[in-house]
Amino acid sequence: MKKNIFFLFLILAFIISSCAKKPFNNECMSKLYQGDFRLAVFEGHNELIKNPKNPAASLCLGIMSEINGDYQDAVVFLKNSLDNTKNITMMSEAESYLCKVFAMSGDLNKASMHCQNAMKYNPTGDALAIALESEGFLESAKKNYQKAIEYFDEALKHAKSDFIKSDIMALKGLAYYHIGNLDKAKSILEKAQKLAKKSKNHDARAVALLSLGEIARENKDYKDALTLLSEGYQEALEADDSYWESMAYAYLGFYYKDMNDPIKARAYIQGAIEYLNQIHADKEVQYLQSWLNGLQ
């Protein structure tokens, strides 16, 4: 039961940067799509210094705030993007990301409203894939995993870039985990991490590798589990993703508990809690604190 609850937090928190070539030029977006997440943030802030109403920079920084778990900042940036553009593709994507942010924050009504708004712009190609992915994300938040898979399948039909495809596949793999089809989940997550590596989507690869590591641990394949968790942690660092860095710590804590090393297990879980407190991930902190209290 605890395992299922924790994986719900995972899929809710899985807010991956689905960026592709845009119809609007922007250095922040360009660096993000190239996999240089830290430089993307730097360029985005520089662009806003020059023009505080730059909608593309705001959209990019909204996405990066999502990745780092700064949901309040994400809402501010994404709404700034909406307020300062008439580009329907940009507006659709901003609405899609707002759907994800509010789903993560637990406000499913607002999330649903923004998902519906994204589709009102009649997006096509990657923008449509992102909108459908957000719908699937929302269904996952509602625990409607089969419905979520249907949205992810439809999203994959419209996605053009490997960057976005790897995002969607990783979410789809987690949804299959939730319905108990571990073989299918593993197969999809393995494809997702390979595609993410090819497209330099560090966040998607981090999520896929860490999820595969956790599945390996549950299957008592401890050698592979440690390798996958270590690689996933490095990808999370590359993505500058505080949330998934925390998840790596949590998974390593679970791993060392299985290895009958309670000292290391406790240290890793405490580290995860410290990081999660910094990004106000209260549900995850509550779960891990309960787990820690039960550690012998």
Residue pairs with C-beta under 8 A, 6 or more apart in sequence:
2 287
2 291
3 218
4 178
5 287
6 284
6 287
7 174
7 177
7 178
8 143
8 178
9 281
9 283
9 284
9 287
10 174
10 211
10 247
11 137
11 140
11 141
11 171
11 174
11 175
11 178
12 103
12 104
12 140
12 141
13 69
13 104
13 243
13 247
13 281
13 284
14 137
14 170
14 171
14 174
14 207
15 66
15 67
15 69
15 100
15 101
15 104
15 243
16 67
16 167
16 170
16 171
16 201
16 203
16 204
16 207
17 32
17 37
17 63
17 64
17 66
17 67
17 167
17 201
17 203
17 239
18 63
18 126
18 129
18 130
18 133
18 163
18 164
18 167
18 168
19 29
19 32
19 33
19 60
19 63
19 163
19 164
20 33
20 126
20 160
20 161
20 163
20 164
21 33
21 126
21 161
22 29
22 56
22 89
22 90
23 87
23 89
24 55
24 56
24 87
24 89
24 90
25 56
26 47
26 54
26 56
26 57
26 60
27 43
27 44
27 46
27 47
28 40
28 41
28 43
28 44
28 47
28 56
28 57
28 60
28 61
29 40
29 56
29 59
29 60
30 43
31 37
31 39
31 40
31 43
32 40
32 60
32 63
32 64
33 161
33 163
34 200
35 199
35 200
35 201
35 202
35 238
37 64
37 67
37 202
37 203
37 238
37 239
37 240
37 241
38 240
40 60
40 64
41 61
41 64
41 240
43 57
44 57
44 60
44 61
44 64
45 57
45 61
47 54
47 56
47 57
48 54
48 57
48 58
48 61
51 57
53 80
53 83
53 84
54 84
55 80
55 81
55 82
55 84
55 85
55 87
55 90
56 81
56 85
56 90
58 77
58 78
58 80
58 81
58 84
59 77
59 78
59 81
59 90
59 93
59 94
59 97
61 73
61 77
62 73
62 74
62 75
62 76
62 77
62 78
62 80
62 81
62 94
62 97
63 74
63 97
65 71
65 73
65 74
65 77
66 74
66 97
66 100
66 101
67 203
67 239
67 240
67 241
67 243
68 240
68 241
68 242
68 243
68 279
69 242
69 243
69 279
69 280
69 281
70 279
71 101
71 104
71 105
71 280
74 97
74 101
75 98
75 101
78 94
78 97
78 98
78 101
79 94
79 98
81 90
81 91
81 94
82 91
82 94
82 95
85 91
88 121
88 122
88 123
89 121
89 123
89 127
91 121
92 118
92 119
92 121
92 123
92 127
92 128
92 130
92 131
93 118
93 123
93 127
93 130
93 131
95 114
95 115
95 117
95 118
95 121
95 131
96 114
96 115
96 118
96 127
96 130
96 131
96 133
96 134
97 130
97 134
98 110
98 111
98 114
99 111
99 112
99 114
99 115
99 118
99 134
99 135
99 137
99 138
100 111
100 134
100 137
100 138
101 111
102 108
102 110
102 111
102 114
103 111
103 137
103 138
103 141
104 141
108 138
108 141
108 142
111 138
111 141
112 138
114 134
115 131
115 134
115 135
115 138
118 130
118 131
118 134
119 131
121 127
123 130
123 131
124 158
125 158
125 159
125 160
126 158
126 159
126 160
126 161
126 164
128 155
128 158
129 155
129 156
129 158
129 159
129 160
129 164
129 168
130 155
130 164
132 151
132 152
132 154
132 155
132 158
133 151
133 152
133 155
133 164
133 167
133 168
133 171
135 151
136 147
136 148
136 149
136 150
136 151
136 152
136 155
136 168
136 171
136 172
136 175
137 148
137 171
139 145
139 147
139 148
139 151
140 148
140 171
140 174
140 175
140 178
143 178
145 175
145 176
145 178
145 179
146 175
146 179
148 171
148 172
148 175
149 172
149 175
149 176
149 179
152 168
152 169
152 171
152 172
152 175
153 172
155 168
156 165
156 168
156 169
156 172
159 165
159 168
161 199
162 195
162 198
162 199
162 201
163 196
163 199
163 200
163 201
163 204
165 195
165 199
166 192
166 193
166 195
166 196
166 199
166 201
166 204
166 205
166 208
167 201
167 203
167 204
169 188
169 189
169 191
169 192
169 195
169 204
169 208
170 188
170 189
170 192
170 193
170 196
170 204
170 207
170 208
170 211
172 188
172 192
173 184
173 185
173 186
173 187
173 188
173 189
173 192
173 208
173 211
174 185
174 189
174 207
174 211
176 182
176 184
176 185
176 188
177 185
177 211
177 215
182 215
182 219
185 211
185 215
186 212
186 215
189 208
189 211
189 212
189 215
190 208
190 212
192 204
192 205
192 208
193 204
193 205
193 208
193 209
193 212
195 201
195 204
196 202
196 203
196 204
196 205
196 208
197 205
202 235
202 236
202 238
202 239
202 241
203 235
203 236
203 239
203 241
203 244
205 232
205 235
206 232
206 233
206 235
206 236
206 238
206 239
206 241
206 244
206 248
207 232
207 244
208 232
209 228
209 229
209 231
209 232
209 235
210 228
210 229
210 232
210 233
210 236
210 244
210 247
210 248
210 251
212 228
212 232
213 224
213 225
213 226
213 227
213 228
213 229
213 232
213 251
213 255
214 225
214 229
214 251
214 254
216 222
216 224
216 225
216 228
217 225
217 229
217 251
217 254
217 255
217 258
220 258
222 255
222 258
222 259
225 255
226 255
229 248
229 251
229 252
229 255
232 244
232 248
232 251
233 245
233 248
233 249
233 252
236 244
236 245
236 247
236 248
237 245
242 275
242 278
242 279
243 276
243 279
243 281
245 275
246 271
246 272
246 275
246 276
246 279
246 281
246 284
247 272
249 268
249 269
249 271
249 272
249 275
250 268
250 269
250 272
250 284
250 288
252 264
252 268
253 264
253 265
253 266
253 267
253 268
253 269
253 272
253 288
254 265
255 265
256 262
256 264
256 265
256 268
257 265
257 295
262 295
262 296
265 295
266 292
266 295
269 288
269 291
269 292
269 295
270 292
272 288
273 285
273 288
273 289
273 292
276 284
276 285
276 288
277 285
